[in-house]
């Protein structure tokens, strides 16, 4: 007798650095995993960018590999990736340009012209709930293309965000989704709940594929195949889905990585100028409801400063991995004037000679990070009755961080949430009914409670 064939969903999770393929069984356990990294290429200005052709080939290679495996029966495929970049397609669905990098410098005069034409920068960023971030506002990337390469713009049939381009490769369907439109793109007017007037005036709306609900699925373009293909999701919004499915009391999720993003799906109060200035914005869920979010560059800063401590004390950063919190060290910290200054820069400016041991220096680093995190997270709490904060990602495993966070929010339950691959699972959960015969799972998030 042959082995039983396991029904699975394939999820491509495409990050800036790592590109992963997961197969999940009906219990949302990972039964297969493959990871790839590509050499970046450069655009016409010599600026590094994603190698689209490598990415396209990798999607097909990975799919061929898993289709060849007789033990898996692929029922559906979905995609999640970083969202702030567009693929510009011609009539035949071929990319017309490189995938421009969202870190690329943006012409100041172009951005200023756009803002000034629509009531000035303050009004523009408030209406679009997008801090002014140049190329990181992907709508401005299309605007730039229209101004600097009009012949390419005119040849273009559609501009697709990266998650929807990946979906198109397998489904042949051209659509836009709310999670990609809603991630600081400067395209959406959060007051009118429609594309901003500038998108219509410039004719860019004609170059954006029709919007479809993220729960939709398409049939595959490959003859004889029966699996369904999802629309693709922006990664930050995808990571929120497992929590929305499992918890209905108001909560905040702090998703920690290079950026630490505090997301409050229960706060849709309009953004204020002050919040925007402190890097607050709205994301949109797959069905178009706003999620107030604040961002902090804390993971990056943690990596940089950990390395500085390790070099100074002549140890490796591995020493910091499993530190338990030492309250005596915390109580004894003397950071001079800076003990109450809530910035990430505080620690970067400290002379490490003031610390006797690397343990003390590392505790001080996390102390400063948590101070900054508390200020960032408070921006989205907005006096609401939030009962719980979940922390997922790297910092959820950091006992010093979690204990200090619990101490700073004594009236809120603080949980370290662990779930293998939350972003990928979110993309699988969203189309659950199209591939999974079992009921919705309620045990995929492991929680560890930290007492204040």
C-alpha positions in Angstrom: 0.0 0.0 0.0 1.3 3.5 -0.8 1.7 6.2 1.8 -1.3 8.3 2.5 -1.4 11.6 0.6 -1.5 14.6 3.0 -3.8 17.5 2.0 -1.7 20.7 2.3 -1.6 24.4 1.5 1.6 25.9 0.0 2.5 29.4 1.2 5.2 31.6 -0.3 6.6 34.0 2.3 8.8 36.5 0.5 10.8 38.7 2.7 13.4 41.3 1.6 16.2 38.8 2.6 14.7 35.3 2.9 12.3 33.8 0.4 10.5 30.8 2.0 8.0 28.1 0.9 6.0 26.3 3.5 3.6 23.4 3.3 1.1 23.3 6.1 -1.1 20.3 6.8 -4.8 20.7 8.0 -3.6 21.2 11.6 -1.4 24.1 10.5 1.8 22.1 11.2 4.7 22.7 8.9 5.3 19.5 6.9 7.8 20.9 4.4 10.0 24.0 4.2 12.4 25.4 1.7 14.3 28.7 1.9 16.2 30.7 -0.7 18.2 33.9 -0.9 19.1 35.6 -4.1 21.8 38.0 -5.2 20.3 41.4 -5.6 20.6 43.0 -9.0 20.6 46.8 -9.8 18.2 49.1 -11.5 19.1 51.6 -14.3 20.6 54.0 -11.8 22.8 51.3 -10.3 20.7 51.1 -7.1 20.3 47.5 -5.6 17.0 45.9 -6.2 15.2 42.5 -6.0 16.0 40.1 -8.8 12.5 39.6 -10.2 13.5 37.0 -12.7 15.2 34.8 -10.0 12.1 35.3 -7.8 9.8 34.2 -10.7 11.8 31.1 -11.5 12.1 30.2 -7.8 8.3 30.2 -7.4 8.0 27.8 -10.4 11.0 25.6 -9.3 9.7 25.3 -5.8 6.2 24.4 -7.0 7.5 21.8 -9.4 9.5 20.3 -6.5 6.5 19.9 -4.2 4.2 18.7 -7.0 6.6 15.9 -7.7 6.3 14.7 -4.1 3.7 12.1 -4.0 3.1 12.4 -0.2 1.5 15.8 -0.6 -1.8 16.8 -2.2 -1.6 20.6 -2.7 -5.1 22.0 -2.3 -4.3 25.7 -2.4 -1.5 28.2 -2.7 -1.2 31.7 -1.2 1.5 34.4 -1.0 2.6 37.0 1.5 5.4 39.5 1.0 6.7 42.9 1.8 4.3 45.3 0.1 6.0 48.6 -0.6 7.1 47.8 -4.2 5.3 47.6 -7.5 5.8 45.4 -10.5 4.8 47.2 -13.7 3.3 44.8 -16.3 2.8 45.1 -20.0 -0.2 43.7 -22.0 1.4 40.3 -21.9 2.0 40.3 -18.1 5.7 40.8 -18.4 7.6 43.2 -16.1 8.6 46.5 -17.9 11.1 47.7 -15.3 13.2 46.4 -12.4 11.4 46.0 -9.0 12.5 49.4 -7.6 13.8 49.2 -4.0 11.7 51.1 -1.5 14.9 52.3 0.2 15.8 54.3 -3.0 16.1 58.0 -2.5 13.1 59.9 -3.8 13.3 63.3 -5.7 12.3 65.9 -3.1 10.8 68.3 -5.7 8.5 65.5 -7.0 7.2 64.7 -3.5 6.7 68.4 -2.7 4.8 69.1 -5.9 2.4 66.2 -5.2 1.8 67.4 -1.6 1.4 71.0 -2.6 -1.2 70.2 -5.3 -3.4 68.5 -2.7 -3.5 70.9 0.3 0.1 70.7 1.5 2.1 67.9 3.2 0.2 67.9 6.5 -3.2 67.4 4.8 -1.8 64.9 2.3 -0.2 62.7 4.9 -3.3 62.8 7.2 -5.7 62.0 4.4 -3.6 59.1 3.2 -2.5 58.0 6.7 0.9 57.6 5.3 3.9 59.3 6.9 5.9 61.0 4.2 8.5 58.3 3.4 9.5 58.8 -0.3 9.9 55.5 -2.1 8.4 53.6 0.9 5.1 55.2 -0.1 4.7 52.9 -3.1 2.1 55.2 -4.8 4.8 57.8 -5.2 6.9 55.2 -7.0 4.2 55.0 -9.8 4.0 58.8 -9.7 7.7 59.0 -10.3 7.5 56.5 -13.2 4.7 58.6 -14.8 6.9 61.7 -14.5 10.3 60.4 -15.4 9.5 57.5 -17.8 6.2 58.5 -19.4 6.7 56.0 -22.3 6.9 53.1 -19.8 3.9 54.4 -17.9 1.9 54.6 -21.1 2.9 51.1 -22.2 2.0 49.7 -18.8 -1.2 47.7 -18.5 -1.2 47.3 -14.7 0.9 48.0 -11.6 0.7 45.2 -9.1 2.1 45.1 -5.6 4.5 42.3 -5.1 2.2 39.9 -3.3 -0.4 40.2 -6.1 2.3 39.8 -8.8 3.3 36.5 -7.2 -0.3 35.4 -7.1 -0.7 36.4 -10.8 2.2 34.2 -11.8 0.2 31.1 -10.7 -3.4 32.2 -11.3 -3.0 34.5 -14.3 -5.5 36.9 -12.6 -4.7 40.6 -12.2 -6.1 42.0 -8.9 -5.3 44.5 -6.2 -5.9 43.8 -2.5 -6.7 46.0 0.5 -3.7 44.9 2.7 -1.2 46.1 0.0 -3.1 49.3 -0.8 -3.4 50.1 2.9 0.3 49.9 3.9 1.6 53.5 3.8 1.2 53.7 0.0 -0.2 57.3 -0.1 -2.8 55.9 -2.5 -5.8 55.5 -0.2 -7.9 58.3 1.3 -8.9 56.9 4.8 -11.6 59.6 5.1 -13.5 58.8 1.9 -12.5 55.1 1.9 -11.5 55.2 -1.7 -8.4 56.1 -3.8 -7.2 59.6 -3.0 -8.2 62.3 -5.6 -4.6 62.6 -6.8 -4.7 58.9 -7.9 -7.8 59.6 -10.1 -6.5 63.0 -11.4 -3.3 61.5 -12.6 -5.0 58.5 -14.2 -3.0 56.2 -12.0 -6.2 54.5 -10.9 -6.6 53.2 -14.4 -3.3 51.4 -14.0 -4.3 49.7 -10.7 -6.0 46.3 -11.1 -9.6 45.9 -9.7 -9.7 45.4 -5.9 -10.7 41.9 -4.6 -11.4 40.7 -1.1 -8.4 38.8 0.4 -10.7 35.8 1.1 -11.2 35.3 -2.7 -9.5 32.4 -4.5 -8.9 31.8 -8.2 -8.4 28.6 -10.2 -4.9 27.8 -11.3 -3.8 28.5 -14.9 -2.1 25.1 -15.2 -4.2 22.6 -17.1 -5.6 19.7 -15.1 -4.8 21.2 -11.7 -7.5 21.6 -9.1 -5.8 23.7 -6.4 -7.0 27.2 -5.6 -4.8 30.3 -5.6 -5.2 33.2 -3.0 -4.8 36.9 -3.9 -1.6 37.4 -1.8 -1.2 39.6 1.3 1.0 42.3 2.7 3.1 40.6 5.4 2.4 42.9 8.4 -1.4 42.5 7.8 -1.1 38.8 7.3 0.7 38.3 10.7 -2.3 39.8 12.4 -4.9 37.3 11.0 -4.2 34.4 13.4 -4.8 36.8 16.3 -8.0 38.2 14.8 -9.3 34.7 14.3 -8.5 33.5 17.8 -9.1 36.6 20.1 -12.2 38.8 20.1 -11.6 40.9 23.2 -9.6 44.1 22.3 -5.9 43.5 22.1 -2.7 45.0 20.7 -0.1 42.9 18.8 3.5 44.0 18.9 5.1 42.3 16.0 8.9 42.4 16.5 11.6 42.1 13.9 13.8 44.7 12.3 10.8 47.0 12.8 8.7 46.6 15.9 5.1 47.3 14.8 2.3 47.8 17.4 -1.0 47.1 15.8 -4.4 47.9 17.3 -7.2 46.5 15.1 -9.8 48.0 17.6 -8.7 51.6 17.1 -9.9 53.4 14.0 -9.8 57.0 15.5 -8.5 59.3 12.8 -4.7 59.9 12.9 -3.5 63.2 14.3 -0.6 65.2 13.1 1.3 64.4 16.3 0.8 60.7 15.8 2.0 60.8 12.2 5.1 62.7 13.2 5.9 59.9 15.6 5.6 57.3 12.8 2.0 56.2 13.3 -0.1 55.1 10.4 -3.0 52.9 9.4 -2.8 49.5 7.8 -5.9 47.9 6.3 -7.1 44.4 7.0 -8.0 42.1 4.0 -11.6 43.4 4.2 -10.6 47.1 4.3 -11.0 47.9 8.0 -8.3 50.2 9.4 -5.7 49.1 12.0 -3.9 51.8 13.8 -0.2 51.0 14.0 3.0 52.6 15.2 6.5 51.6 14.1 9.8 51.6 15.9 13.2 50.6 14.3 14.0 48.6 17.5 15.2 45.3 16.1 17.8 47.0 13.9 19.0 49.1 16.9 19.1 46.0 19.1 21.4 44.3 16.6 23.7 47.3 16.2 24.0 48.0 19.9 24.4 44.3 20.9 27.3 44.1 18.6 28.8 47.2 20.1 28.5 45.7 23.6 30.0 42.4 22.5 32.9 44.1 20.8 33.5 46.3 23.9 33.5 43.4 26.3 35.2 41.0 23.9 32.4 38.4 23.9 30.0 37.2 21.2 26.4 38.3 21.0 25.4 34.6 21.6 26.1 35.4 25.3 23.0 37.6 25.4 20.6 35.0 23.9 19.3 33.3 27.0 19.7 36.0 29.7 17.1 35.8 32.5 16.2 39.2 33.9 18.4 40.3 36.8 16.3 42.7 38.8 19.2 43.7 41.0 21.0 44.9 37.8 17.9 46.8 36.7 17.5 48.5 40.0 21.2 49.5 40.1 21.2 51.0 36.6 22.4 54.5 36.6 22.1 56.1 33.2 22.7 59.6 34.5 20.1 62.0 33.1 18.9 59.5 30.5 17.0 57.1 32.8 13.7 58.7 31.8 14.5 59.7 28.2 12.5 57.5 25.9 14.6 57.3 22.8 16.5 54.6 21.1 19.3 57.0 20.7 19.9 57.2 24.4 21.9 54.0 24.6 23.8 54.6 21.4 25.2 57.8 22.9 26.3 56.1 26.2 30.0 55.4 26.8 30.2 51.6 27.5 33.0 52.2 30.1 30.3 53.2 32.6 29.2 49.5 32.8 31.2 46.9 34.8 30.0 43.9 32.9 28.4 43.0 29.6 25.3 41.7 31.5 24.8 45.2 33.0 25.3 46.9 29.6 22.9 44.5 27.9 20.2 45.1 30.6 20.6 48.8 30.1 20.2 48.4 26.3 16.9 46.5 26.8 15.8 49.0 29.4 16.1 51.8 26.9 14.5 49.7 24.1 11.5 48.9 26.3 11.1 52.6 27.2 11.0 53.5 23.5 8.6 50.6 22.9 6.2 51.7 25.6 6.0 55.2 24.1 5.5 53.8 20.6 2.8 51.3 21.7 1.0 54.0 23.8 0.3 55.9 20.6 -2.1 53.2 19.4 -3.7 52.4 22.8 -5.6 55.7 22.8 -7.3 55.3 26.2 -9.1 52.2 25.0 -10.0 49.3 27.1 -7.2 47.0 25.9 -7.0 43.8 27.9 -4.0 42.1 26.4 -0.8 42.8 24.6 0.7 40.0 22.5 4.3 40.1 21.5 5.5 37.9 18.7 8.8 37.6 16.8 12.3 37.9 18.1 11.7 40.0 21.3 9.0 37.6 22.5 11.9 35.2 23.4 13.8 37.9 25.3 13.0 37.5 29.0 14.4 40.9 30.0 12.3 42.6 27.4 9.1 40.8 28.3 9.5 41.3 32.0 10.2 45.0 31.7 7.3 45.4 29.3 5.0 43.7 31.8 6.2 46.0 34.5 5.5 49.1 32.4 1.9 48.0 31.6 0.7 46.8 35.0 -3.0 46.9 34.1 -2.7 44.9 30.8 -2.0 41.2 30.5 1.3 40.8 28.6 1.9 37.6 26.6 4.8 36.2 24.6 3.1 34.6 21.7 4.9 31.9 19.8 3.6 30.6 16.6 5.9 29.2 14.0 5.6 31.5 11.0 2.7 33.8 11.9 2.8 35.6 8.6 2.6 32.4 6.5 -0.1 30.9 8.7 -2.2 34.2 8.4 -2.1 33.7 4.6 -3.2 30.1 5.0 -5.9 30.8 7.6 -7.5 33.5 5.4 -8.5 30.9 2.7 -9.1 28.1 5.2 -12.5 27.1 3.9 -11.2 26.6 0.4 -8.7 23.9 1.3 -9.1 22.6 4.8 -11.8 20.1 5.8 -11.2 20.6 9.6 -12.8 23.3 11.8 -10.8 26.5 12.4 -7.9 25.8 14.8 -7.9 27.5 18.2 -4.6 26.2 19.5 -2.0 27.4 17.0 -0.8 30.3 19.2 1.2 29.3 22.3 1.0 32.0 25.0 3.4 32.6 27.9 2.1 35.1 30.5 4.4 37.7 32.1 3.3 39.0 35.4 3.9 42.7 36.2 
